[in-house]
Amino acid sequence: MKSGLPEDRVESIIKDDLGFMWFTTDKGLCRWDGISVRVFQHDENDTTSISGNFIRRNAFIWDSLSKQIIIGTENGLSFFDPHKLIFKNFFANKDGSMDFLSSIHVVFIDRHGALWIGSDFVITRFDESNGTSQAFPFDQTIVKNPQINKKDLKLIFDIKQDVANDSILWLATLQGLLKFNKYSNKFSLFCLETDNFMDELNAFNKIITHLNKKLFLRTWNADMVVFNTESEKFDLQFGPL
């Protein structure tokens, strides 16, 4: 392509501490230095290359504390040093353990510096220093609506920390909004009441927090839903007529 990008669709953009702009695509990671684009793609023969080429929009963050970019791909998790241009990768094991690393939808660092991963297997805390992880499966008794697909409820597409309570993480799923207490490991499920649960109004893929203690939730059908974290009720819904 004339732009130098491997394809014309860009999922996410961040800036590092050197001022470089970084773009994610379905075909790799790209760096813009103000003049030209450099593309980083997976190479099976190079262990220091990125873990995969498909990077979801919420699985790409700049960690200002460690001065590195954290990237979730279709193959694994990469920690990238933009100064040395080297990737440190973690992959799912052949014995089936750590499968969450092969289906990463979101990476998130909370205010205490803990790294959380949302995947096809609910939420997992990951420690880069020793490569260990802890998964937090939800108690399926929280599901009261028979229309809810418990398998889809495990798919976490975004994670945000509550603006007032450090212990609470909010999780966007395909079957509603999950509230997770990272100290008690307790889950609560919130769904917008609708005549047709399958119309995707409860299929959330993005959470924006606000100081007014409300969450702005993007849905898969282009609607936006507002959730009040104090009353724990949905306030508003916006969408195309």
Phi, psi and omega in degrees: 000152183297329182288342184094350178283150181290341174202169188270357180259119178252129183271316184215157179222133172222166176237135180269184184285350176269351181096358177289144175262136182239136183235142174250145177222181175281356183233026175129179180260140183232142176242131177249122182258010182099346181236311185219169181251136171245132184254133177247119182232159181292135176231115183299338181266002182233108183289345179263006175276167181299150187292336179192175183257337182270113184240116180287153190298331180266000184256045188204108183220155173261123178264104184290338180285310181271355180059046178218162177261132179252129189226129172257131180236184179288347182250336185175199183242132181238137171249118189245125175269108183288348177278313181269348180059045180233138179259136171253118191246151173229134182235162173295145181279153181295337180279004178094351178285154182058038179299336182301337181288349180259008182210051186277125177256331184207144170237141186210137176249124181277180186289350175261005177088006179281139179263127180243142181236130173255133185214202175282359186235048181062222188245143183225139173262133186236138179248110182295327187298327181231004176070021181262160181218159174224120180269152182232086178289143181274154176285117187292352177288348177288345181274112182257332183274120181294345179283344183286129176274111185295331177293317179290335179293337179284342183280111182258118184255344175203153180224132174221149178269143178300140185289338184249341186230107183297339184281347187256130171244139177255132186239127177271123180234175178280355184231023178132187181256126178257137172254125184237125175266113188286352177262319178269348183063024181268138177250148169227145183245134178234130180231142176285129179291127182211152181296327181233102183299336184276007182277008174075011176292340177255011177264094187262142178228002179205137177237129172243123179270156179222150180296343177280009176069030175244149176252133176255117189248125175270138180252170181287343181257022174079006174277163171235137181238140180250129181241129179268114185284344177279311179276344184055047177223154176280129183268309190220160174223133178235141178186173179295145179287000000 
